[in-house]
Amino acid sequence: MAILVGTASWAEKSLIDSGLFYPPDAKTPEARLRFYSSVFPLVEADSSYYAIPSPATAQAWVERTPPAFVMNVKAFRFLTGHATDPAVLPRAVRELAGAGGRLVYRHAASEVREAIWHHFLLALEPLRAAGKLGLVHFQFPPSVVPSPRVIAHVEDCVERLRGATVSIEFRHRAWWDGGQRSAETITWLRALGVVHTVVDGPQGAENSVPAVWEATHPEIALVRLHGRNAAAYNAPAKTAGERFDYDYPDHELEAIAKQVHRLSFSARNTHVVFNNCDRDKGQRNGMTMMRVLAELQKQPIDFEAYQAPNGMLARLQPEERAAAQEQLPDATAAGPQQLAVEVQTRHYGRVEVTFRVHTDKRHKARRSFWSACLARPI
């Protein structure tokens, strides 16, 4: 179980211009990525949203980062339904598209769609081959609301990326409008085998979504932090940094870290990505988050606080729980009060299930029994 913290992009102009994160001698793209990856174990490649990187560029990312480094890649904007200027397309695709205005996925010719998918998948290949590809992140625009057409498109995207791990981020509150709608969305994402994105961001607008602290994939949970600058979120902005200009104070980071720590018991790995990309705010907040999480992970688990299902325990099959419980000795008030055993599960592989002894005081004999209280992947 690992929690990886990073930022969305390592080459934001305001970050480089600020001189607050990179040392003075990190003057080239190679030097900056090498320095970044010496500080953080994870990054989200955000430039891939604006233009599909070449395989050579992706190979350079591989060569400039440590062996265990993880890179999430943001899906190209055309694939998520954003209007796209043909000028940013690879030359061969641009020639195929011909003259015309901005391209939108649902209206584009099938041969243009297929060509764009081809180039995007080629760009992922160097990272995948090196074992450094984390998530392929699809951030859909606020115009994307629940509908049969949208659902079919999302499912098609997931099918095309079979073999990669896809994360989904919706930016319209219709996906999370009340408990029933939220449950339907989470159930669908879980059935698709994709990673739900827990979003921390400004509230109060149509494109504001609540933080739904759920994991839908056994391998990875994802948290993306956009800052909480409600005034700037939908205001005209020249850069992403202006829109996401927010510096999380320590008390907010500490509260979020506790939620991240709890979520981490629901998946083998948890990714935390700071998208408050003005100057060095994301990097500073990310480093603080890593320190807070390191302290939390040193502390013994407060099982009373974790008594509510963390997502995984609730989804173990009855026979899997029974197989774990068969490994335990008889429960007695005088014996061990807490034990953890391993069991093989269908969806999560090897899982450690923690049991605690409970005593029913309503019976004269004070009957004791084992009760499962937590499950986490190994």
Secondary structure, DSSP 8 states (H G I E B T S, - for coil): -EEEEEEE-S--HHHHHHTSSS-TT--SHHHHHHHHHHH-SEEEE-HHHHS---HHHHHHHHHTS-TT-EEEEE--GGGGT--B-GGGS-HHHHHHH-S-S-B-GGGS-HHHHHHHHHHHHHHHHHHHHTT-EEEEEEE--TT--S-HHHHHHHHHHHHHTTTSEEEEE--SGGGGSHHHHHHHHHHHHHHHT-EEEEEE---SSTT---------SSSEEEEEE----HHHHTS--SSHHHHT-----HHHHHHHHHHHHHHGGGSSEEEEEE---STTHHHHHHHHHHHHHHHHHHS---TTTT-S--SSGGGS-HHHHHHHHTTS----TTS-SEEEEEEEETTTEEEEEEEEEEEETTSTT-EEEEEEEEEEE-
